[in-house]
Amino acid sequence: MELRGATALVTGTNRGIGRHFALELLARGARVYATARRPELVDVPGADVLRLDITDPASVAAAAEAAGDVDLLVNNAASTAGGNLVTGDLDAIRTTMDSNYYGTLAMIRAFAPILARNGGGAVLNVLSGVAWQTVDGNTAYAAAKSAQWGLTNGVRVELAGQGTLVAALVPGLVATTTMKEFARDAGLDLGAEAMTEPADLVRIALDGLEAGEIEILDGLAVVAKRSLSGPPRALELPTAS
């Protein structure tokens, strides 16, 4: 997909990967709708800022009404909470699934007709390598990302007929504030070499999108994907000494 001259909507742009997506898309010559539940926190000069809660049907509908010229949808917003499936708070687990799976689905259902009218375009879903190798301490998030991977593969088939490219960005460990806080709380010693910087990840993602790739992986995610050919196993992370 050619990004120069495209019109993109990115969810969750108030920080982290989403903000870097918005900035990099602007740098590549795209128009950008930068969205967040709290738009006052969005700091993306040059973007059109919209309020959007992907778990609120009325909010999703309003965004689709306001952004009818979109030909690239980047589904980045998602809850990373939830803890473990057996011992975690059930409401938090539902929130994690609601944002990662149902929120992504709601956005695709709302914008698929818009993409079709605008020539097909593309959808890029931000997943995670824990879709393939779960992680103790946040298995709820891993399960939600597994569901989102299945969703991505499903809508790729469904939207092929309208010419919409559906791609998945599947990173391993990303050096976001959320990831660093999780590692600290879990007593994990994740060195800089084990994590991908958000800006680097976004450049990899958009290069892959422009090349027409349907799964865009970083190094750790490549290892996780290979593991699917063997017995299921957890993601092994280093423990702080």
C-alpha positions in Angstrom: 0.0 0.0 0.0 1.3 3.5 -0.9 1.2 5.6 2.3 2.0 9.0 0.7 -1.3 10.6 0.1 -3.2 7.9 2.1 -5.6 8.8 4.9 -5.1 6.8 8.1 -6.9 6.4 11.4 -4.9 5.2 14.3 -6.4 4.1 17.6 -4.7 4.7 20.9 -2.4 7.6 19.9 -2.0 9.2 23.3 1.2 7.3 24.0 3.5 4.5 23.0 3.2 2.6 19.7 0.0 4.4 18.6 1.6 7.8 18.9 4.7 6.6 17.0 2.3 5.3 14.2 0.7 8.7 13.9 4.0 10.5 13.8 5.6 8.2 11.2 2.5 8.1 9.0 2.6 11.9 8.9 6.3 11.9 8.1 5.5 9.5 5.2 3.0 12.0 3.7 -0.3 10.5 5.0 -3.2 12.4 6.6 -3.8 11.0 10.1 -6.8 10.9 12.4 -5.2 10.4 15.8 -7.7 9.0 18.2 -7.9 8.2 21.9 -10.4 7.9 24.7 -8.9 11.2 26.1 -8.1 13.3 23.1 -6.7 16.1 25.2 -3.7 13.7 25.9 -2.9 13.3 22.2 0.3 15.2 21.2 0.7 14.6 17.5 1.2 17.9 15.6 -0.4 17.9 12.2 -3.0 15.2 13.0 -6.7 15.5 13.2 -7.6 14.5 16.7 -10.8 12.5 17.5 -12.2 11.1 20.6 -12.7 7.4 20.3 -13.5 4.6 22.7 -13.3 1.3 20.7 -15.5 -0.5 23.3 -18.3 2.1 22.9 -20.5 1.4 19.8 -21.7 5.0 19.7 -18.1 6.3 19.8 -17.0 4.0 17.0 -20.0 5.0 14.9 -19.2 8.7 15.4 -15.5 8.1 14.4 -16.6 6.4 11.2 -19.0 9.2 10.4 -16.2 11.8 11.0 -13.5 9.9 9.1 -15.2 8.8 5.9 -12.1 9.3 3.8 -10.0 6.7 5.6 -8.1 4.1 3.5 -5.9 2.7 6.3 -7.1 1.6 9.7 -4.5 0.9 12.3 -6.0 -1.0 15.3 -3.5 -0.3 18.1 -5.6 0.5 21.2 -6.0 -2.3 23.6 -6.0 -3.0 27.3 -2.9 -4.9 28.6 -4.4 -5.7 32.0 -6.1 -8.8 33.2 -3.4 -10.8 35.0 -3.7 -14.6 35.0 -6.8 -16.4 33.8 -7.4 -18.6 36.8 -6.5 -16.1 39.6 -7.0 -12.7 37.9 -9.9 -10.4 38.4 -12.7 -11.5 36.0 -13.9 -8.0 35.2 -10.3 -7.1 34.2 -10.1 -10.2 32.0 -13.3 -9.3 30.3 -12.0 -5.7 29.7 -8.9 -7.1 28.1 -10.9 -9.3 25.8 -13.4 -6.6 25.1 -10.7 -4.1 23.9 -8.4 -6.5 22.1 -11.0 -8.7 20.3 -14.4 -7.0 20.3 -13.0 -3.5 20.1 -10.9 -4.4 17.0 -13.8 -6.2 15.5 -16.1 -3.2 16.0 -13.6 -0.9 14.3 -13.3 -3.3 11.3 -17.0 -3.7 11.0 -17.5 0.1 11.0 -14.7 0.9 8.6 -14.9 -2.0 6.2 -17.5 -0.3 4.1 -15.5 3.0 4.1 -12.4 1.2 3.0 -14.4 -0.5 0.2 -15.7 2.9 -1.0 -12.2 4.3 -1.0 -10.7 1.6 -3.1 -9.9 -1.2 -0.7 -7.1 0.2 1.4 -5.7 -1.7 4.3 -6.2 -2.8 8.0 -3.2 -3.2 10.2 -3.9 -4.9 13.6 -1.3 -4.6 16.3 -1.0 -8.1 17.9 1.7 -9.6 20.1 4.0 -12.6 20.1 2.2 -13.8 23.2 -0.6 -14.9 20.9 1.7 -17.8 20.1 3.6 -18.2 23.4 1.6 -17.3 26.5 3.3 -15.5 29.4 2.7 -16.3 33.1 1.6 -13.2 35.0 -0.7 -12.0 32.1 -2.2 -15.0 30.4 -5.4 -13.1 30.0 -3.7 -10.7 27.6 -2.1 -13.6 25.8 -5.5 -15.3 25.3 -7.0 -12.0 24.0 -4.1 -11.6 21.5 -4.6 -15.2 20.4 -8.3 -14.4 19.7 -7.3 -11.2 17.9 -4.9 -13.2 15.7 -7.8 -15.5 14.7 -9.9 -12.4 14.1 -7.3 -11.0 11.8 -7.0 -14.1 9.8 -10.8 -14.3 9.5 -11.4 -10.8 8.3 -8.5 -11.1 5.9 -10.5 -13.8 4.1 -13.7 -11.9 4.3 -12.3 -8.6 3.0 -10.2 -10.0 0.2 -13.0 -9.6 -2.2 -13.2 -5.8 -1.7 -9.5 -5.5 -2.2 -8.6 -4.7 1.4 -5.2 -5.8 2.6 -5.5 -7.1 6.2 -2.1 -7.3 7.9 -0.9 -8.2 11.4 2.0 -6.5 13.2 3.3 -9.1 15.7 6.1 -7.8 17.9 7.9 -9.6 20.7 8.9 -7.3 23.5 8.5 -3.6 22.9 10.2 -1.0 25.0 7.0 0.9 26.0 6.3 2.3 29.4 3.6 -0.4 29.9 6.1 -3.2 29.1 8.8 -1.7 31.4 6.3 -1.4 34.3 5.1 -5.0 33.8 8.7 -6.3 33.8 9.5 -4.3 36.9 6.4 -5.5 38.8 7.1 -9.1 37.7 10.7 -9.0 38.7 11.9 -9.5 35.1 15.3 -8.3 33.9 14.7 -7.3 30.3 17.8 -5.7 28.8 17.6 -3.1 26.0 18.8 -5.7 23.5 15.7 -7.9 24.2 13.2 -5.2 23.3 12.3 -3.3 20.2 12.0 0.5 20.5 8.5 1.7 19.5 9.7 4.0 16.7 11.8 1.2 15.2 8.8 -1.2 15.4 6.6 1.3 13.6 9.0 1.8 10.8 9.3 -2.0 10.3 5.5 -2.2 10.3 4.9 0.5 7.8 7.7 -0.8 5.5 6.0 -4.2 5.6 2.6 -2.7 4.9 4.0 -0.8 1.9 5.5 -4.1 0.7 2.1 -5.8 1.0 3.1 -8.2 3.8 0.3 -9.9 5.8 2.3 -10.7 8.9 5.1 -8.4 10.0 7.3 -9.8 12.8 10.3 -8.7 14.7 13.0 -11.1 15.8 11.4 -12.5 19.0 8.1 -13.0 17.2 9.8 -15.0 14.5 10.9 -17.4 17.2 7.4 -17.5 18.8 5.8 -18.3 15.4 8.2 -21.2 14.8 7.2 -22.6 18.1 3.8 -23.4 16.8 5.1 -26.4 15.0 5.9 -28.0 18.3 4.1 -28.6 21.6 2.7 -25.5 23.3 5.0 -23.8 25.7 5.2 -20.6 27.6 7.3 -17.6 26.7 10.5 -17.7 28.7 11.6 -14.4 30.1 14.8 -13.7 32.1 14.3 -13.2 35.9 16.0 -10.4 37.7 18.9 -11.6 39.9 
